[in-house]
Amino acid sequence: MSDDTWDAFRATPLAEVRRRAAIVDEIVEVAPVTVDGARRFGWNDGGGQSAVWYFTEDGCGLLLTFDHEAELNLYAEGDYALQRSFYDGVPEDLVRLVRNRPENYESLNLTDPQTKDTIHYAGGVFWCDGTEWRVADGVAGYCRRKKLDLFNESGFDYCLQDYRFGRDFTPEGVVEDRAEEGWYADERAQEAELAAIREIFARHA
């Protein structure tokens, strides 16, 4: 599943990735913010898993994923240097969006004990130059050395399932997924949310 999700994600135009990020952000009620001109959108499941997106004015992107039960949970270890190394290979103008920034629900900080610099934690670090998404060299190299499944241990598949990459992204599809997960007490509740999600999609047409 991981390779399929990754391939479908990379095949999706950046404008569509951003649209989906904005829609899911509104569905899960994460307030979007602007960080040094970049637009930040987020997703979380309320249980420790998250996805965070940054889209810059010059058409680049940064995606952070996190699964608190996976091997790439460095927040539990408090290892700032290792977490900082996960961003190796990512352009500095993207890394600065997550360095020395306030914490939020999706992104807590790890702190350098010497300099007191901070950086947002992430199990998966992915970036886009405007045309192609890549895995950050640092996290990819760490997973090779440790023989870890990057997509599984970063929470990539799980954290991106609501964005339906490789599948039709429609209000009906989103609600169908939620219904299969037992979100709705009855058909009336499901229909009410479908109407609300249709309005969100309409705002981002």
C-alpha positions as CSV (number, residue, x, y, z in Angstrom):
1,M,0.0,0.0,0.0
2,S,2.8,2.5,0.8
3,D,4.3,2.4,-2.7
4,D,0.9,2.9,-4.2
5,T,0.1,5.8,-2.0
6,W,3.5,7.4,-2.6
7,D,3.2,7.0,-6.4
8,A,-0.3,8.4,-6.4
9,F,0.7,11.3,-4.2
10,R,3.6,12.2,-6.5
11,A,1.4,12.0,-9.6
12,T,-1.0,14.5,-8.2
13,P,-0.4,18.1,-9.3
14,L,0.7,20.4,-6.6
15,A,-2.3,22.6,-6.9
16,E,-4.6,19.6,-6.3
17,V,-2.4,18.5,-3.4
18,R,-2.9,22.0,-1.9
19,R,-6.6,21.9,-2.5
20,R,-7.0,18.6,-0.8
21,A,-4.9,19.8,2.1
22,A,-7.1,22.9,2.5
23,I,-10.3,20.8,2.4
24,V,-9.2,18.2,4.9
25,D,-7.9,20.9,7.2
26,E,-11.3,22.5,7.2
27,I,-13.1,19.1,7.7
28,V,-11.0,18.3,10.8
29,E,-11.2,21.8,12.0
30,V,-7.5,22.7,12.2
31,A,-7.1,26.4,11.8
32,P,-4.9,27.3,8.8
33,V,-2.1,29.8,9.5
34,T,0.5,31.7,7.5
35,V,4.2,31.2,8.4
36,D,6.5,33.7,6.7
37,G,4.3,33.8,3.7
38,A,3.8,30.0,3.5
39,R,0.3,28.6,4.1
40,R,0.1,25.9,6.7
41,F,-2.6,23.2,6.8
42,G,-2.9,20.3,9.2
43,W,-4.6,17.1,10.0
44,N,-4.7,15.1,13.2
45,D,-6.7,12.1,14.4
46,G,-6.9,13.3,18.0
47,G,-4.7,10.4,19.2
48,G,-1.2,11.4,18.4
49,Q,-1.0,11.1,14.6
50,S,-0.7,14.1,12.4
51,A,0.1,15.5,8.9
52,V,1.3,19.1,8.4
53,W,1.6,20.9,5.1
54,Y,3.4,24.1,4.1
55,F,2.9,25.7,0.7
56,T,5.1,28.6,-0.2
57,E,4.4,31.6,-2.3
58,D,7.0,30.5,-4.9
59,G,5.2,27.1,-5.4
60,C,7.2,24.7,-3.2
61,G,5.8,22.4,-0.5
62,L,6.8,20.7,2.8
63,L,4.9,17.7,4.3
64,L,5.6,16.4,7.8
65,T,3.9,13.2,9.1
66,F,4.0,11.6,12.5
67,D,2.9,8.4,14.2
68,H,3.5,8.4,17.9
69,E,3.5,4.6,18.1
70,A,6.1,4.2,15.3
71,E,9.9,3.8,15.3
72,L,10.4,7.3,13.9
73,N,8.9,8.9,17.0
74,L,12.0,10.9,18.1
75,Y,9.9,13.2,20.3
76,A,9.7,10.3,22.8
77,E,13.5,10.2,22.8
78,G,14.2,13.9,23.0
79,D,17.0,13.7,20.4
80,Y,17.2,17.1,18.8
81,A,20.3,16.4,16.8
82,L,18.8,13.3,15.2
83,Q,15.5,15.1,14.5
84,R,17.3,18.0,12.9
85,S,19.2,15.5,10.7
86,F,15.9,14.2,9.3
87,Y,15.6,17.5,7.5
88,D,18.9,17.1,5.7
89,G,18.5,17.7,2.0
90,V,15.5,20.0,2.4
91,P,16.1,23.5,1.2
92,E,16.8,26.0,4.0
93,D,13.9,28.2,3.0
94,L,11.5,25.3,3.9
95,V,13.4,24.1,7.0
96,R,13.1,27.7,8.5
97,L,9.4,27.3,8.5
98,V,9.7,24.7,11.3
99,R,12.7,26.0,13.2
100,N,12.3,28.2,16.3
101,R,8.5,28.3,15.8
102,P,5.8,28.1,18.5
103,E,4.4,24.6,19.2
104,N,0.9,23.6,18.1
105,Y,-1.2,20.5,18.5
106,E,0.2,18.8,15.4
107,S,3.8,19.9,15.9
108,L,5.6,19.9,19.3
109,N,9.2,21.1,19.5
110,L,12.4,19.3,20.2
111,T,15.1,21.6,21.8
112,D,18.8,21.7,21.3
113,P,20.2,21.6,24.9
114,Q,23.2,23.8,24.0
115,T,21.7,26.5,21.8
116,K,18.1,26.2,22.9
117,D,17.1,26.2,19.2
118,T,13.9,24.3,18.5
119,I,12.6,22.3,15.6
120,H,9.2,20.7,15.0
121,Y,9.2,16.9,15.4
122,A,8.3,14.7,12.4
123,G,8.7,11.0,11.6
124,G,8.3,11.6,7.9
125,V,9.8,14.7,6.0
126,F,8.9,15.2,2.4
127,W,9.4,18.3,0.2
128,C,8.5,19.5,-3.2
129,D,10.4,21.9,-5.5
130,G,7.2,22.8,-7.3
131,T,7.2,19.9,-9.7
132,E,8.3,16.8,-7.8
133,W,7.9,15.5,-4.2
134,R,10.9,13.9,-2.6
135,V,11.8,12.2,0.7
136,A,14.2,14.2,2.7
137,D,17.7,12.7,2.5
138,G,18.2,12.7,6.2
139,V,15.2,10.6,7.1
140,A,15.7,8.3,4.0
141,G,19.3,7.7,5.0
142,Y,18.4,7.0,8.7
143,C,15.8,4.4,7.6
144,R,18.3,2.7,5.3
145,R,20.8,2.4,8.1
146,K,18.3,1.1,10.5
147,K,16.5,-1.1,8.0
148,L,13.2,0.6,8.7
149,D,10.2,0.8,6.4
150,L,10.0,4.6,6.0
151,F,6.5,4.9,4.8
152,N,5.1,2.6,7.6
153,E,7.2,4.0,10.4
154,S,6.6,7.6,9.4
155,G,2.8,7.1,9.4
156,F,2.7,8.2,5.8
157,D,0.0,5.8,4.7
158,Y,-2.2,6.4,7.7
159,C,-1.8,10.1,7.9
160,L,-2.6,10.7,4.2
161,Q,-5.6,8.3,4.0
162,D,-8.1,11.2,4.3
163,Y,-6.6,12.9,1.2
164,R,-7.6,9.9,-0.9
165,F,-4.5,10.1,-3.3
166,G,-5.1,7.7,-6.1
167,R,-8.8,7.8,-5.5
168,D,-11.7,10.1,-6.3
169,F,-11.6,13.0,-3.9
170,T,-15.3,13.8,-3.4
171,P,-17.6,14.6,-0.4
172,E,-19.3,11.2,-1.0
173,G,-16.0,9.4,-0.9
174,V,-14.9,11.1,2.3
175,V,-18.1,10.4,4.1
176,E,-18.1,6.8,2.8
177,D,-14.7,6.3,4.4
178,R,-15.9,7.8,7.6
179,A,-19.0,5.6,7.7
180,E,-16.9,2.5,7.3
181,E,-14.9,3.6,10.3
182,G,-18.1,4.0,12.4
183,W,-18.2,7.7,12.6
184,Y,-22.0,8.1,12.4
185,A,-24.7,7.1,14.9
186,D,-27.3,6.8,12.2
187,E,-28.2,7.7,8.6
188,R,-29.4,11.1,9.6
189,A,-26.0,12.0,11.1
190,Q,-24.3,10.8,8.0
191,E,-26.5,12.8,5.7
192,A,-25.9,15.9,7.8
193,E,-22.2,15.6,7.6
194,L,-22.3,14.9,3.9
195,A,-24.2,18.2,3.4
196,A,-21.6,20.1,5.5
197,I,-18.7,18.5,3.7
198,R,-20.2,19.4,0.3
199,E,-20.2,23.0,1.4
200,I,-16.5,22.8,2.3
201,F,-15.7,21.3,-1.2
202,A,-17.8,24.1,-2.8
203,R,-15.7,26.8,-1.1
204,H,-12.5,25.2,-2.5
205,A,-13.8,24.4,-6.0
